[in-house]
Amino acid sequence: MARLPRSLSIALWAIAAIWVVAILAHVFDAPREIVYITFFFGLFTAVAEWLSVGRTHH
C-alpha cells in the first residue's frame, strides 16, 4: 500500500481531531465556543506543521 503524502496526512489528522472534539462537545453539551477555539487552534497547528515539514524536506 502506498503511503499518503505528508500534507494529506496532516490534513486528515487535523480534520479527524476537530470532528472528535465536535462530537464530544455535542455529547457533553459543551458550548460551541470550545469547538470554535479547537478549530482555530487545530487549523493554526496544522498549517504550522505543514510549513515546517515543507521546509525540512526540500
Rosetta blueprint (number, residue, H / E / L):
1 M L
2 A L
3 R L
4 L L
5 P L
6 R H
7 S H
8 L H
9 S H
10 I H
11 A H
12 L H
13 W H
14 A H
15 I H
16 A H
17 A H
18 I H
19 W H
20 V H
21 V H
22 A H
23 I H
24 L H
25 A H
26 H H
27 V H
28 F L
29 D L
30 A L
31 P L
32 R H
33 E H
34 I H
35 V H
36 Y H
37 I H
38 T H
39 F H
40 F H
41 F H
42 G H
43 L H
44 F H
45 T H
46 A H
47 V H
48 A H
49 E H
50 W H
51 L H
52 S H
53 V H
54 G H
55 R H
56 T H
57 H L
58 H L
